[in-house]
Amino acid sequence: MKKYSTVTRKGQVTIPMVIREKLEIEYGEKVEFAVNERDEVVIRPVKVGLEDVYGVLKNLKPAGTHEDHRRIAREWAGDKGSKRG
């Protein structure tokens, strides 16, 4: 399947709809560009699932103390630390 697109002044091209549909590329998704050994450009959709990001935050320590987090949560919820009876 061959389709054509024009390069804009900013170096942008529109991926033809039939190609986007075939590759299941939706608005806002990322694509990867690569040049193969024959100097052909290859475009691949970048699909990120939960398994791709699982564990990325495991070594990240939250800023502040537990009490800081509780205070911020109360403020966010609009409680401002008032006692409920």
Secondary structure, DSSP 4 states (H G I P E B T S, - for coil): --------TTS--PPPHHHHHHHT--TT-EEEEEE-TTS-EEEEEE---HHHHTTTTTTPPPSS-HHHHHHHHHHHHT-TT----
